[in-house]
Amino acid sequence: MAGTRVRPGITRQDLRPRSGEIVDAVADGRSFTVTRDGHPIGRLLRPLTLPP
């Protein structure tokens, strides 16, 4: 995704205003670690198989 500036680690505060950009990046195969107060709390990644 050209021009995307989403970092591999994103804060939960970044999720709401940038959700469209983040979801598009995940759909393109990127994965992200979600952090809160500097600590990882979850991962966003594309499933191994996509529904038809």
PDB file of N, H, CA, C and O in Angstrom:
ATOM      1  N   MET A   1       0.850  -1.172   0.000  1.00  0.00           N
ATOM      2  CA  MET A   1       0.000   0.000   0.000  1.00  0.00           C
ATOM      3  C   MET A   1       0.892   1.230   0.000  1.00  0.00           C
ATOM      4  O   MET A   1       1.474   1.577   1.028  1.00  0.00           O
ATOM      5  N   ALA A   2       0.999   1.867  -1.102  1.00  0.00           N
ATOM      6  H   ALA A   2       0.527   1.585  -1.937  1.00  0.00           H
ATOM      7  CA  ALA A   2       1.896   3.007  -1.252  1.00  0.00           C
ATOM      8  C   ALA A   2       1.444   4.177  -0.396  1.00  0.00           C
ATOM      9  O   ALA A   2       0.265   4.528  -0.386  1.00  0.00           O
ATOM     10  N   GLY A   3       2.376   4.775   0.317  1.00  0.00           N
ATOM     11  H   GLY A   3       3.335   4.490   0.309  1.00  0.00           H
ATOM     12  CA  GLY A   3       2.091   5.962   1.104  1.00  0.00           C
ATOM     13  C   GLY A   3       1.522   5.702   2.475  1.00  0.00           C
ATOM     14  O   GLY A   3       1.312   6.645   3.237  1.00  0.00           O
ATOM     15  N   THR A   4       1.268   4.461   2.815  1.00  0.00           N
ATOM     16  H   THR A   4       1.439   3.695   2.196  1.00  0.00           H
ATOM     17  CA  THR A   4       0.727   4.161   4.142  1.00  0.00           C
ATOM     18  C   THR A   4       1.796   4.380   5.190  1.00  0.00           C
ATOM     19  O   THR A   4       2.933   3.933   5.041  1.00  0.00           O
ATOM     20  N   ARG A   5       1.424   5.069   6.246  1.00  0.00           N
ATOM     21  H   ARG A   5       0.501   5.432   6.368  1.00  0.00           H
ATOM     22  CA  ARG A   5       2.374   5.368   7.313  1.00  0.00           C
ATOM     23  C   ARG A   5       1.970   4.678   8.610  1.00  0.00           C
ATOM     24  O   ARG A   5       2.142   5.248   9.687  1.00  0.00           O
ATOM     25  N   VAL A   6       1.443   3.477   8.529  1.00  0.00           N
ATOM     26  H   VAL A   6       1.304   3.014   7.654  1.00  0.00           H
ATOM     27  CA  VAL A   6       1.048   2.738   9.721  1.00  0.00           C
ATOM     28  C   VAL A   6       2.269   1.978  10.229  1.00  0.00           C
ATOM     29  O   VAL A   6       2.907   1.237   9.481  1.00  0.00           O
ATOM     30  N   ARG A   7       2.583   2.166  11.492  1.00  0.00           N
ATOM     31  H   ARG A   7       2.064   2.768  12.100  1.00  0.00           H
ATOM     32  CA  ARG A   7       3.722   1.482  12.101  1.00  0.00           C
ATOM     33  C   ARG A   7       3.323   0.065  12.505  1.00  0.00           C
ATOM     34  O   ARG A   7       2.139  -0.205  12.704  1.00  0.00           O
ATOM     35  N   PRO A   8       4.304  -0.858  12.634  1.00  0.00           N
ATOM     36  CA  PRO A   8       3.979  -2.217  13.067  1.00  0.00           C
ATOM     37  C   PRO A   8       3.386  -2.260  14.473  1.00  0.00           C
ATOM     38  O   PRO A   8       2.620  -3.170  14.788  1.00  0.00           O
ATOM     39  N   GLY A   9       3.724  -1.303  15.311  1.00  0.00           N
ATOM     40  H   GLY A   9       4.347  -0.563  15.055  1.00  0.00           H
ATOM     41  CA  GLY A   9       3.122  -1.195  16.636  1.00  0.00           C
ATOM     42  C   GLY A   9       2.212   0.025  16.650  1.00  0.00           C
ATOM     43  O   GLY A   9       2.650   1.131  16.332  1.00  0.00           O
ATOM     44  N   ILE A  10       0.947  -0.168  17.017  1.00  0.00           N
ATOM     45  H   ILE A  10       0.591  -1.066  17.275  1.00  0.00           H
ATOM     46  CA  ILE A  10       0.002   0.941  17.042  1.00  0.00           C
ATOM     47  C   ILE A  10      -0.657   1.006  18.405  1.00  0.00           C
ATOM     48  O   ILE A  10      -0.927  -0.021  19.028  1.00  0.00           O
ATOM     49  N   THR A  11      -0.911   2.209  18.856  1.00  0.00           N
ATOM     50  H   THR A  11      -0.692   3.043  18.350  1.00  0.00           H
ATOM     51  CA  THR A  11      -1.580   2.368  20.146  1.00  0.00           C
ATOM     52  C   THR A  11      -3.075   2.196  19.971  1.00  0.00           C
ATOM     53  O   THR A  11      -3.602   2.375  18.873  1.00  0.00           O
ATOM     54  N   ARG A  12      -3.750   1.853  21.036  1.00  0.00           N
ATOM     55  H   ARG A  12      -3.322   1.707  21.928  1.00  0.00           H
ATOM     56  CA  ARG A  12      -5.200   1.686  20.935  1.00  0.00           C
ATOM     57  C   ARG A  12      -5.859   3.011  20.580  1.00  0.00           C
ATOM     58  O   ARG A  12      -6.939   3.014  19.990  1.00  0.00           O
ATOM     59  N   GLN A  13      -5.233   4.150  20.926  1.00  0.00           N
ATOM     60  H   GLN A  13      -4.355   4.148  21.406  1.00  0.00           H
ATOM     61  CA  GLN A  13      -5.769   5.457  20.558  1.00  0.00           C
ATOM     62  C   GLN A  13      -5.710   5.666  19.042  1.00  0.00           C
ATOM     63  O   GLN A  13      -6.548   6.371  18.481  1.00  0.00           O
ATOM     64  N   ASP A  14      -4.717   5.053  18.374  1.00  0.00           N
ATOM     65  H   ASP A  14      -4.036   4.480  18.830  1.00  0.00           H
ATOM     66  CA  ASP A  14      -4.601   5.158  16.913  1.00  0.00           C
ATOM     67  C   ASP A  14      -5.665   4.347  16.179  1.00  0.00           C
ATOM     68  O   ASP A  14      -5.976   4.638  15.024  1.00  0.00           O
ATOM     69  N   LEU A  15      -6.222   3.339  16.835  1.00  0.00           N
ATOM     70  H   LEU A  15      -5.970   3.103  17.773  1.00  0.00           H
ATOM     71  CA  LEU A  15      -7.149   2.443  16.150  1.00  0.00           C
ATOM     72  C   LEU A  15      -8.396   3.157  15.638  1.00  0.00           C
ATOM     73  O   LEU A  15      -8.786   2.954  14.488  1.00  0.00           O
ATOM     74  N   ARG A  16      -9.017   3.973  16.450  1.00  0.00           N
ATOM     75  H   ARG A  16      -8.700   4.139  17.384  1.00  0.00           H
ATOM     76  CA  ARG A  16     -10.277   4.592  16.037  1.00  0.00           C
ATOM     77  C   ARG A  16     -10.103   5.572  14.881  1.00  0.00           C
ATOM     78  O   ARG A  16     -10.768   5.408  13.858  1.00  0.00           O
ATOM     79  N   PRO A  17      -9.246   6.576  14.994  1.00  0.00           N
ATOM     80  CA  PRO A  17      -9.167   7.542  13.891  1.00  0.00           C
ATOM     81  C   PRO A  17      -8.524   6.983  12.619  1.00  0.00           C
ATOM     82  O   PRO A  17      -8.721   7.534  11.536  1.00  0.00           O
ATOM     83  N   ARG A  18      -7.765   5.905  12.739  1.00  0.00           N
ATOM     84  H   ARG A  18      -7.606   5.457  13.618  1.00  0.00           H
ATOM     85  CA  ARG A  18      -7.047   5.368  11.572  1.00  0.00           C
ATOM     86  C   ARG A  18      -7.501   3.961  11.212  1.00  0.00           C
ATOM     87  O   ARG A  18      -6.797   3.241  10.505  1.00  0.00           O
ATOM     88  N   SER A  19      -8.678   3.566  11.696  1.00  0.00           N
ATOM     89  H   SER A  19      -9.250   4.151  12.271  1.00  0.00           H
ATOM     90  CA  SER A  19      -9.120   2.181  11.507  1.00  0.00           C
ATOM     91  C   SER A  19      -9.202   1.788  10.037  1.00  0.00           C
ATOM     92  O   SER A  19      -8.819   0.672   9.685  1.00  0.00           O
ATOM     93  N   GLY A  20      -9.684   2.661   9.180  1.00  0.00           N
ATOM     94  H   GLY A  20      -9.995   3.567   9.465  1.00  0.00           H
ATOM     95  CA  GLY A  20      -9.777   2.325   7.757  1.00  0.00           C
ATOM     96  C   GLY A  20      -8.425   2.030   7.146  1.00  0.00           C
ATOM     97  O   GLY A  20      -8.261   1.054   6.414  1.00  0.00           O
ATOM     98  N   GLU A  21      -7.461   2.874   7.447  1.00  0.00           N
ATOM     99  H   GLU A  21      -7.594   3.667   8.041  1.00  0.00           H
ATOM    100  CA  GLU A  21      -6.103   2.695   6.935  1.00  0.00           C
ATOM    101  C   GLU A  21      -5.476   1.413   7.486  1.00  0.00           C
ATOM    102  O   GLU A  21      -4.796   0.687   6.761  1.00  0.00           O
ATOM    103  N   ILE A  22      -5.709   1.143   8.760  1.00  0.00           N
ATOM    104  H   ILE A  22      -6.262   1.733   9.349  1.00  0.00           H
ATOM    105  CA  ILE A  22      -5.141  -0.041   9.402  1.00  0.00           C
ATOM    106  C   ILE A  22      -5.772  -1.308   8.836  1.00  0.00           C
ATOM    107  O   ILE A  22      -5.066  -2.273   8.544  1.00  0.00           O
ATOM    108  N   VAL A  23      -7.093  -1.315   8.679  1.00  0.00           N
ATOM    109  H   VAL A  23      -7.667  -0.532   8.916  1.00  0.00           H
ATOM    110  CA  VAL A  23      -7.779  -2.484   8.126  1.00  0.00           C
ATOM    111  C   VAL A  23      -7.328  -2.741   6.692  1.00  0.00           C
ATOM    112  O   VAL A  23      -7.125  -3.893   6.307  1.00  0.00           O
ATOM    113  N   ASP A  24      -7.167  -1.688   5.899  1.00  0.00           N
ATOM    114  H   ASP A  24      -7.332  -0.752   6.212  1.00  0.00           H
ATOM    115  CA  ASP A  24      -6.668  -1.859   4.534  1.00  0.00           C
ATOM    116  C   ASP A  24      -5.269  -2.476   4.534  1.00  0.00           C
ATOM    117  O   ASP A  24      -4.971  -3.340   3.710  1.00  0.00           O
ATOM    118  N   ALA A  25      -4.424  -2.039   5.444  1.00  0.00           N
ATOM    119  H   ALA A  25      -4.666  -1.337   6.114  1.00  0.00           H
ATOM    120  CA  ALA A  25      -3.063  -2.571   5.516  1.00  0.00           C
ATOM    121  C   ALA A  25      -3.085  -4.049   5.927  1.00  0.00           C
ATOM    122  O   ALA A  25      -2.317  -4.848   5.391  1.00  0.00           O
ATOM    123  N   VAL A  26      -3.956  -4.417   6.870  1.00  0.00           N
ATOM    124  H   VAL A  26      -4.579  -3.768   7.305  1.00  0.00           H
ATOM    125  CA  VAL A  26      -4.081  -5.826   7.267  1.00  0.00           C
ATOM    126  C   VAL A  26      -4.579  -6.646   6.083  1.00  0.00           C
ATOM    127  O   VAL A  26      -4.083  -7.747   5.845  1.00  0.00           O
ATOM    128  N   ALA A  27      -5.556  -6.124   5.336  1.00  0.00           N
ATOM    129  H   ALA A  27      -5.960  -5.230   5.529  1.00  0.00           H
ATOM    130  CA  ALA A  27      -6.068  -6.826   4.151  1.00  0.00           C
ATOM    131  C   ALA A  27      -4.967  -7.028   3.115  1.00  0.00           C
ATOM    132  O   ALA A  27      -5.005  -7.993   2.350  1.00  0.00           O
ATOM    133  N   ASP A  28      -3.990  -6.130   3.085  1.00  0.00           N
ATOM    134  H   ASP A  28      -3.959  -5.346   3.706  1.00  0.00           H
ATOM    135  CA  ASP A  28      -2.857  -6.247   2.166  1.00  0.00           C
ATOM    136  C   ASP A  28      -1.771  -7.179   2.702  1.00  0.00           C
ATOM    137  O   ASP A  28      -0.745  -7.369   2.050  1.00  0.00           O
ATOM    138  N   GLY A  29      -1.986  -7.761   3.884  1.00  0.00           N
ATOM    139  H   GLY A  29      -2.820  -7.606   4.414  1.00  0.00           H
ATOM    140  CA  GLY A  29      -1.047  -8.744   4.415  1.00  0.00           C
ATOM    141  C   GLY A  29      -0.159  -8.266   5.542  1.00  0.00           C
ATOM    142  O   GLY A  29       0.649  -9.043   6.052  1.00  0.00           O
ATOM    143  N   ARG A  30      -0.282  -7.004   5.950  1.00  0.00           N
ATOM    144  H   ARG A  30      -0.938  -6.373   5.536  1.00  0.00           H
ATOM    145  CA  ARG A  30       0.544  -6.510   7.058  1.00  0.00           C
ATOM    146  C   ARG A  30      -0.065  -6.938   8.388  1.00  0.00           C
ATOM    147  O   ARG A  30      -1.266  -7.194   8.470  1.00  0.00           O
ATOM    148  N   SER A  31       0.755  -7.014   9.423  1.00  0.00           N
ATOM    149  H   SER A  31       1.731  -6.806   9.357  1.00  0.00           H
ATOM    150  CA  SER A  31       0.262  -7.326  10.762  1.00  0.00           C
ATOM    151  C   SER A  31       0.763  -6.257  11.727  1.00  0.00           C
ATOM    152  O   SER A  31       1.769  -5.594  11.476  1.00  0.00           O
ATOM    153  N   PHE A  32       0.048  -6.104  12.825  1.00  0.00           N
ATOM    154  H   PHE A  32      -0.770  -6.642  13.029  1.00  0.00           H
ATOM    155  CA  PHE A  32       0.338  -5.039  13.781  1.00  0.00           C
ATOM    156  C   PHE A  32       0.189  -5.542  15.205  1.00  0.00           C
ATOM    157  O   PHE A  32      -0.630  -6.416  15.489  1.00  0.00           O
ATOM    158  N   THR A  33       0.988  -4.981  16.089  1.00  0.00           N
ATOM    159  H   THR A  33       1.653  -4.271  15.859  1.00  0.00           H
ATOM    160  CA  THR A  33       0.843  -5.208  17.514  1.00  0.00           C
ATOM    161  C   THR A  33       0.169  -3.985  18.100  1.00  0.00           C
ATOM    162  O   THR A  33       0.625  -2.858  17.908  1.00  0.00           O
ATOM    163  N   VAL A  34      -0.925  -4.215  18.819  1.00  0.00           N
ATOM    164  H   VAL A  34      -1.296  -5.131  18.975  1.00  0.00           H
ATOM    165  CA  VAL A  34      -1.643  -3.128  19.476  1.00  0.00           C
ATOM    166  C   VAL A  34      -1.060  -2.975  20.879  1.00  0.00           C
ATOM    167  O   VAL A  34      -0.888  -3.956  21.602  1.00  0.00           O
ATOM    168  N   THR A  35      -0.757  -1.727  21.255  1.00  0.00           N
ATOM    169  H   THR A  35      -0.897  -0.930  20.668  1.00  0.00           H
ATOM    170  CA  THR A  35      -0.159  -1.482  22.566  1.00  0.00           C
ATOM    171  C   THR A  35      -1.036  -0.556  23.406  1.00  0.00           C
ATOM    172  O   THR A  35      -1.796   0.259  22.884  1.00  0.00           O
ATOM    173  N   ARG A  36      -0.906  -0.707  24.709  1.00  0.00           N
ATOM    174  H   ARG A  36      -0.289  -1.370  25.133  1.00  0.00           H
ATOM    175  CA  ARG A  36      -1.527   0.203  25.671  1.00  0.00           C
ATOM    176  C   ARG A  36      -0.460   0.517  26.709  1.00  0.00           C
ATOM    177  O   ARG A  36       0.134  -0.382  27.305  1.00  0.00           O
ATOM    178  N   ASP A  37      -0.233   1.784  26.907  1.00  0.00           N
ATOM    179  H   ASP A  37      -0.716   2.514  26.423  1.00  0.00           H
ATOM    180  CA  ASP A  37       0.798   2.227  27.857  1.00  0.00           C
ATOM    181  C   ASP A  37       2.148   1.593  27.552  1.00  0.00           C
ATOM    182  O   ASP A  37       2.919   1.283  28.460  1.00  0.00           O
ATOM    183  N   GLY A  38       2.426   1.404  26.257  1.00  0.00           N
ATOM    184  H   GLY A  38       1.799   1.656  25.520  1.00  0.00           H
ATOM    185  CA  GLY A  38       3.710   0.863  25.844  1.00  0.00           C
ATOM    186  C   GLY A  38       3.837  -0.649  25.931  1.00  0.00           C
ATOM    187  O   GLY A  38       4.904  -1.196  25.650  1.00  0.00           O
ATOM    188  N   HIS A  39       2.765  -1.333  26.318  1.00  0.00           N
ATOM    189  H   HIS A  39       1.899  -0.889  26.546  1.00  0.00           H
ATOM    190  CA  HIS A  39       2.800  -2.789  26.463  1.00  0.00           C
ATOM    191  C   HIS A  39       1.885  -3.434  25.426  1.00  0.00           C
ATOM    192  O   HIS A  39       0.766  -2.967  25.214  1.00  0.00           O
ATOM    193  N   PRO A  40       2.348  -4.503  24.779  1.00  0.00           N
ATOM    194  CA  PRO A  40       1.508  -5.169  23.788  1.00  0.00           C
ATOM    195  C   PRO A  40       0.277  -5.793  24.439  1.00  0.00           C
ATOM    196  O   PRO A  40       0.368  -6.434  25.486  1.00  0.00           O
ATOM    197  N   ILE A  41      -0.889  -5.591  23.791  1.00  0.00           N
ATOM    198  H   ILE A  41      -0.963  -5.070  22.941  1.00  0.00           H
ATOM    199  CA  ILE A  41      -2.130  -6.173  24.319  1.00  0.00           C
ATOM    200  C   ILE A  41      -2.858  -7.016  23.268  1.00  0.00           C
ATOM    201  O   ILE A  41      -3.830  -7.694  23.600  1.00  0.00           O
ATOM    202  N   GLY A  42      -2.413  -6.988  22.018  1.00  0.00           N
ATOM    203  H   GLY A  42      -1.623  -6.437  21.748  1.00  0.00           H
ATOM    204  CA  GLY A  42      -3.077  -7.779  20.989  1.00  0.00           C
ATOM    205  C   GLY A  42      -2.388  -7.658  19.653  1.00  0.00           C
ATOM    206  O   GLY A  42      -1.474  -6.854  19.471  1.00  0.00           O
ATOM    207  N   ARG A  43      -2.854  -8.490  18.702  1.00  0.00           N
ATOM    208  H   ARG A  43      -3.597  -9.143  18.850  1.00  0.00           H
ATOM    209  CA  ARG A  43      -2.294  -8.485  17.347  1.00  0.00           C
ATOM    210  C   ARG A  43      -3.432  -8.390  16.344  1.00  0.00           C
ATOM    211  O   ARG A  43      -4.505  -8.960  16.542  1.00  0.00           O
ATOM    212  N   LEU A  44      -3.181  -7.670  15.279  1.00  0.00           N
ATOM    213  H   LEU A  44      -2.309  -7.207  15.119  1.00  0.00           H
ATOM    214  CA  LEU A  44      -4.087  -7.617  14.135  1.00  0.00           C
ATOM    215  C   LEU A  44      -3.357  -8.254  12.974  1.00  0.00           C
ATOM    216  O   LEU A  44      -2.270  -7.808  12.604  1.00  0.00           O
ATOM    217  N   LEU A  45      -3.937  -9.293  12.394  1.00  0.00           N
ATOM    218  H   LEU A  45      -4.820  -9.655  12.694  1.00  0.00           H
ATOM    219  CA  LEU A  45      -3.299  -9.942  11.258  1.00  0.00           C
ATOM    220  C   LEU A  45      -4.339 -10.576  10.362  1.00  0.00           C
ATOM    221  O   LEU A  45      -5.455 -10.882  10.784  1.00  0.00           O
ATOM    222  N   ARG A  46      -3.949 -10.762   9.126  1.00  0.00           N
ATOM    223  H   ARG A  46      -3.043 -10.513   8.783  1.00  0.00           H
ATOM    224  CA  ARG A  46      -4.832 -11.359   8.140  1.00  0.00           C
ATOM    225  C   ARG A  46      -4.974 -12.846   8.444  1.00  0.00           C
ATOM    226  O   ARG A  46      -3.984 -13.491   8.791  1.00  0.00           O
ATOM    227  N   PRO A  47      -6.185 -13.415   8.324  1.00  0.00           N
ATOM    228  CA  PRO A  47      -6.337 -14.854   8.565  1.00  0.00           C
ATOM    229  C   PRO A  47      -5.554 -15.664   7.533  1.00  0.00           C
ATOM    230  O   PRO A  47      -5.283 -15.185   6.432  1.00  0.00           O
ATOM    231  N   LEU A  48      -5.199 -16.882   7.896  1.00  0.00           N
ATOM    232  H   LEU A  48      -5.420 -17.271   8.791  1.00  0.00           H
ATOM    233  CA  LEU A  48      -4.458 -17.742   6.973  1.00  0.00           C
ATOM    234  C   LEU A  48      -5.273 -18.058   5.729  1.00  0.00           C
ATOM    235  O   LEU A  48      -4.718 -18.156   4.635  1.00  0.00           O
ATOM    236  N   THR A  49      -6.570 -18.217   5.883  1.00  0.00           N
ATOM    237  H   THR A  49      -7.020 -18.137   6.772  1.00  0.00           H
ATOM    238  CA  THR A  49      -7.456 -18.440   4.734  1.00  0.00           C
ATOM    239  C   THR A  49      -8.560 -17.409   4.781  1.00  0.00           C
ATOM    240  O   THR A  49      -9.048 -17.052   5.853  1.00  0.00           O
ATOM    241  N   LEU A  50      -8.946 -16.936   3.623  1.00  0.00           N
ATOM    242  H   LEU A  50      -8.549 -17.225   2.752  1.00  0.00           H
ATOM    243  CA  LEU A  50     -10.011 -15.952   3.525  1.00  0.00           C
ATOM    244  C   LEU A  50     -11.298 -16.635   3.088  1.00  0.00           C
ATOM    245  O   LEU A  50     -11.261 -17.581   2.300  1.00  0.00           O
ATOM    246  N   PRO A  51     -12.425 -16.171   3.588  1.00  0.00           N
ATOM    247  CA  PRO A  51     -13.689 -16.769   3.148  1.00  0.00           C
ATOM    248  C   PRO A  51     -13.902 -16.518   1.661  1.00  0.00           C
ATOM    249  O   PRO A  51     -13.381 -15.548   1.110  1.00  0.00           O
ATOM    250  N   PRO A  52     -14.676 -17.402   1.006  1.00  0.00           N
ATOM    251  CA  PRO A  52     -14.908 -17.242  -0.445  1.00  0.00           C
ATOM    252  C   PRO A  52     -15.682 -15.980  -0.773  1.00  0.00           C
ATOM    253  O   PRO A  52     -15.953 -15.708  -1.943  1.00  0.00           O
TER     254      PRO A  52
END
